[in-house]
């Protein structure tokens, strides 16, 4: 992920007009289809196996017809907080596909994802106009 801060509103508007988006979501969405949604600070930093206690939450009905987006949680080592996106972000998916599309990476299926999305990729941008922040992402799993 690449974070851009203090972005001029004209620049934000030009970026929004530049791309065609396959989906648009808001960070307020109660059912975000997140990649690695069961990660914790411990599993992330210490490369520990993720435990999925509620297997029904892997493939919720509300994920149907949605595209996966990154788990935007930032693990901050200085103050021990886990900061997700605030509620003022709009999330724009430029492209996302299930399956193995990158031959250079020998990826294992991600058990945190539904069967039809156990491998895939997603790319897009998240924008908070109020904070003048843009996050560009590309994720492969």
C-alpha positions as CSV (number, residue, x, y, z in Angstrom):
1,X,0.0,0.0,0.0
2,X,1.1,3.5,-0.8
3,X,-0.3,6.4,1.3
4,X,-0.4,9.9,-0.1
5,X,-1.3,12.7,2.4
6,X,-2.3,16.4,1.8
7,X,-3.5,15.7,-1.7
8,X,-5.1,18.6,-3.4
9,X,-8.9,18.2,-4.2
10,X,-8.3,18.8,-7.9
11,X,-5.8,15.9,-7.9
12,X,-8.3,13.7,-6.1
13,X,-10.9,14.5,-8.6
14,X,-8.6,13.9,-11.6
15,X,-7.7,10.5,-10.2
16,X,-11.4,9.6,-9.7
17,X,-12.0,10.6,-13.4
18,X,-8.9,8.8,-14.7
19,X,-10.0,5.2,-13.8
20,X,-12.9,3.0,-14.4
21,X,-13.9,1.2,-11.2
22,X,-15.5,-2.2,-11.1
23,X,-16.9,-1.5,-7.6
24,X,-17.1,1.3,-5.1
25,X,-17.6,0.8,-1.3
26,X,-17.5,2.9,1.8
27,X,-15.4,2.2,4.9
28,X,-18.7,2.3,6.8
29,X,-19.9,-0.8,5.0
30,X,-20.9,-3.4,7.6
31,X,-19.8,-6.3,5.4
32,X,-16.5,-5.6,3.8
33,X,-15.0,-8.5,1.9
34,X,-11.5,-8.2,3.4
35,X,-8.4,-10.2,2.4
36,X,-6.6,-11.5,5.6
37,X,-9.4,-10.3,7.8
38,X,-8.4,-12.7,10.6
39,X,-4.9,-11.4,10.8
40,X,-3.8,-10.0,14.2
41,X,-0.7,-8.0,15.2
42,X,0.8,-11.2,16.6
43,X,0.2,-13.3,13.4
44,X,1.4,-10.5,11.2
45,X,4.6,-9.6,13.0
46,X,5.6,-13.1,14.2
47,X,4.4,-15.0,11.1
48,X,2.1,-17.2,13.1
49,X,-0.6,-19.3,11.8
50,X,-4.0,-17.6,11.8
51,X,-6.7,-19.3,13.8
52,X,-10.2,-18.9,12.4
53,X,-12.6,-19.6,15.2
54,X,-15.8,-18.8,13.3
55,X,-15.6,-20.7,10.0
56,X,-19.0,-19.3,8.9
57,X,-17.4,-15.8,8.7
58,X,-15.1,-17.0,5.9
59,X,-17.9,-17.2,3.4
60,X,-20.7,-14.8,4.4
61,X,-23.7,-14.4,2.1
62,X,-23.1,-10.6,2.0
63,X,-19.7,-11.2,0.2
64,X,-21.6,-12.5,-2.9
65,X,-21.1,-10.1,-5.8
66,X,-18.4,-8.1,-3.9
67,X,-14.7,-7.8,-4.7
68,X,-12.1,-8.3,-2.1
69,X,-10.2,-5.3,-0.7
70,X,-7.2,-5.2,1.7
71,X,-7.5,-5.3,5.4
72,X,-6.4,-1.7,5.9
73,X,-5.5,-2.2,9.6
74,X,-2.1,-0.6,10.4
75,X,-0.2,-2.2,13.2
76,X,1.6,0.7,14.9
77,X,4.5,-0.5,17.0
78,X,5.0,2.8,18.8
79,X,1.6,3.0,20.5
80,X,0.4,-0.7,20.3
81,X,-2.8,0.4,18.5
82,X,-4.4,-1.2,15.5
83,X,-5.8,1.5,13.3
84,X,-8.3,0.5,10.5
85,X,-9.6,3.0,8.0
86,X,-11.7,5.7,9.5
87,X,-15.3,6.1,8.4
88,X,-14.7,8.7,5.8
89,X,-12.9,6.6,3.2
90,X,-14.5,5.6,-0.1
91,X,-12.9,2.5,-1.6
92,X,-12.6,2.1,-5.3
93,X,-11.8,-1.3,-6.8
94,X,-10.0,-0.9,-10.2
95,X,-9.7,-4.7,-10.8
96,X,-10.0,-8.0,-8.9
97,X,-9.9,-11.6,-10.1
98,X,-9.9,-14.9,-8.4
99,X,-7.3,-17.6,-9.3
100,X,-3.6,-17.7,-9.8
101,X,-2.5,-15.0,-12.2
102,X,1.1,-14.5,-11.3
103,X,3.3,-17.5,-12.4
104,X,6.3,-16.0,-10.5
105,X,4.6,-16.6,-7.2
106,X,3.9,-20.1,-5.9
107,X,0.9,-19.2,-3.7
108,X,-0.9,-21.5,-1.4
109,X,-4.7,-21.2,-1.1
110,X,-5.7,-18.6,1.6
111,X,-8.0,-20.3,4.2
112,X,-9.2,-16.9,5.2
113,X,-11.0,-16.6,1.9
114,X,-14.1,-18.3,0.4
115,X,-13.3,-21.3,-1.9
116,X,-13.8,-19.3,-5.1
117,X,-11.4,-16.6,-3.9
118,X,-8.7,-18.7,-2.1
119,X,-6.2,-17.2,-4.6
120,X,-6.5,-13.9,-6.5
121,X,-5.6,-10.3,-6.7
122,X,-7.2,-6.9,-6.1
123,X,-6.0,-3.4,-6.9
124,X,-7.6,0.0,-6.3
125,X,-7.6,3.2,-4.3
126,X,-9.1,4.4,-1.1
127,X,-9.8,8.1,-0.7
128,X,-10.7,10.3,2.2
129,X,-11.5,13.7,0.8
130,X,-11.9,15.2,4.3
131,X,-8.3,14.3,5.3
132,X,-7.0,14.7,1.7
133,X,-5.6,11.1,1.8
134,X,-5.3,8.6,-0.9
135,X,-4.2,4.9,-0.4
136,X,-3.2,3.0,-3.5
137,X,-3.2,-0.8,-3.1
138,X,-2.3,-3.9,-5.0
139,X,-2.6,-7.2,-3.2
140,X,-2.0,-10.8,-4.3
141,X,-2.9,-13.9,-2.3
